[in-house]
Amino acid sequence: MRRVLCVVLGLVLVAGLSVDADAARRHGKRAKLHRVAARASADKLVDRLQPAPRRPTDPARPAPPAPALPSFVSVSAKEFSLTLSRPLVGKGSVRVELRNTGEDPHNLVLSPEGTHTPLASFSTLDPGTYERRSVTLAPGRYQLWCSLEGHEAAGMNVTLRVQ
């Protein structure tokens, strides 16, 4: 409430000074006091709008840990593409979900990038169904693809990053 009163008083004083500048000149001392009060009110207003000064960081205090990366990714399969719900997950146990949002059956194989050595394989799913499983992944890049004949070549492959 006190802040509002100071701001209103400051605005009234500033408005009064600009509207009645001739009267202020005539009243010398009184006008000077009004200007000083208006400036002080404006200074307080500006000071309160300034962000608080930052405290220096303590070198002995460790930085807070980075937030953990997600451990879940959903893979949407449809003709003829795979779409990840997120391109990056954290290392360790990762829940991978295959959702067949297309009109044809699709499956999913997961392997380290540059190889076709399966780390995990999902069943061939009918349209509108899904399957989830946990896979332990080390940091790196992994290739996910549909292994049904011609599907990978038609564009059903995507890369997942693990950190």
C-alpha positions in Angstrom: 0.0 0.0 0.0 2.8 2.3 0.9 4.4 1.7 -2.5 1.2 2.5 -4.4 0.9 5.7 -2.4 4.5 6.7 -3.2 4.0 6.0 -6.9 0.7 7.9 -7.0 2.2 10.9 -5.1 5.2 10.9 -7.5 2.9 10.8 -10.5 0.8 13.6 -9.1 3.9 15.7 -8.3 5.4 15.1 -11.8 2.0 15.9 -13.5 1.6 19.0 -11.4 5.1 20.2 -12.3 4.6 19.8 -16.0 1.1 21.3 -16.1 1.9 24.3 -13.9 5.6 25.1 -14.8 5.0 28.8 -14.7 3.6 28.7 -11.2 6.5 26.5 -10.2 8.9 29.2 -11.4 7.1 31.8 -9.5 7.3 29.8 -6.3 11.0 29.0 -6.5 11.7 27.2 -3.3 8.4 25.3 -3.2 8.8 24.2 -6.8 12.3 22.9 -6.0 11.0 20.8 -3.2 8.4 19.3 -5.4 11.0 18.4 -8.0 13.2 16.8 -5.4 10.2 14.8 -4.0 9.2 13.7 -7.5 12.8 12.7 -8.4 13.1 10.7 -5.2 9.8 8.9 -5.8 10.8 8.1 -9.4 14.2 6.8 -8.1 12.5 4.5 -5.6 10.3 3.2 -8.3 13.2 2.5 -10.6 15.2 0.9 -7.8 12.4 -1.4 -7.0 12.1 -2.5 -10.6 15.8 -3.4 -10.8 16.6 -7.0 -10.3 18.2 -7.9 -7.0 22.0 -8.0 -7.1 23.3 -11.5 -7.7 25.3 -13.0 -4.9 28.7 -14.2 -6.0 28.9 -18.0 -6.2 30.8 -19.8 -3.6 33.7 -21.8 -5.2 33.6 -24.3 -2.3 29.9 -25.0 -3.0 29.4 -27.5 -5.9 27.1 -26.6 -8.7 23.6 -28.2 -8.6 23.4 -31.4 -10.6 22.0 -31.2 -14.1 18.4 -32.4 -14.4 18.2 -36.1 -15.4 17.4 -36.9 -19.0 14.1 -38.7 -19.7 14.1 -42.5 -19.6 11.1 -43.0 -21.9 10.6 -42.7 -25.7 7.6 -43.4 -27.8 8.1 -44.4 -31.4 5.1 -43.8 -33.8 5.1 -46.1 -36.8 3.1 -45.4 -39.9 3.5 -45.7 -43.6 6.4 -45.1 -44.2 8.0 -43.3 -41.3 9.1 -43.6 -37.7 8.7 -40.6 -35.4 10.3 -40.3 -31.9 8.5 -38.5 -29.1 12.0 -37.1 -28.2 15.4 -37.4 -29.9 17.4 -37.8 -26.7 17.2 -40.0 -23.6 19.4 -40.8 -20.6 21.7 -43.8 -20.4 20.6 -46.9 -18.4 17.2 -48.5 -18.4 15.0 -46.8 -21.1 11.3 -47.6 -21.7 10.7 -47.8 -25.4 7.1 -47.9 -26.7 6.2 -48.8 -30.3 2.8 -47.4 -31.4 1.4 -48.5 -34.7 -0.5 -45.4 -35.9 -0.6 -46.6 -39.5 -2.8 -48.8 -41.6 -0.4 -51.7 -42.1 1.4 -53.9 -39.7 4.8 -52.7 -38.4 7.6 -53.8 -36.1 10.7 -52.2 -34.6 14.3 -53.2 -34.2 16.8 -51.2 -32.2 20.6 -51.5 -32.7 23.8 -49.5 -32.3 24.2 -47.0 -35.1 26.3 -48.4 -38.0 25.3 -52.0 -37.3 22.2 -54.2 -37.8 22.9 -56.2 -34.7 19.6 -56.1 -32.8 19.6 -55.1 -29.1 15.9 -55.2 -28.9 13.1 -56.3 -31.3 9.4 -55.5 -31.0 6.6 -57.8 -32.3 4.8 -57.0 -35.5 1.9 -54.9 -34.4 -1.5 -54.5 -36.1 -2.7 -50.9 -36.6 -3.9 -49.2 -33.4 -1.8 -51.4 -31.0 1.3 -50.7 -29.0 4.0 -52.6 -27.1 6.4 -51.4 -24.4 9.7 -52.8 -23.2 12.7 -51.7 -21.2 16.1 -51.7 -22.8 19.4 -50.9 -21.2 21.3 -48.4 -23.4 24.8 -47.1 -23.0 25.6 -43.5 -24.3 25.7 -43.3 -28.1 23.5 -43.3 -31.1 21.0 -46.0 -31.9 19.3 -46.9 -35.2 15.6 -47.9 -35.0 13.9 -49.4 -38.0 11.0 -51.5 -39.2 12.3 -54.8 -40.4 9.4 -55.8 -42.5 10.4 -56.3 -46.2 10.9 -52.9 -47.9 9.8 -50.8 -44.9 13.3 -49.6 -43.9 14.2 -48.7 -47.5 10.9 -46.8 -47.8 11.9 -44.5 -44.9 11.0 -46.3 -41.7 14.2 -45.6 -39.8 15.3 -43.1 -37.2 18.2 -42.3 -34.9 17.9 -42.1 -31.1 20.6 -40.4 -29.1 21.5 -41.6 -25.6 23.6 -39.6 -23.1 
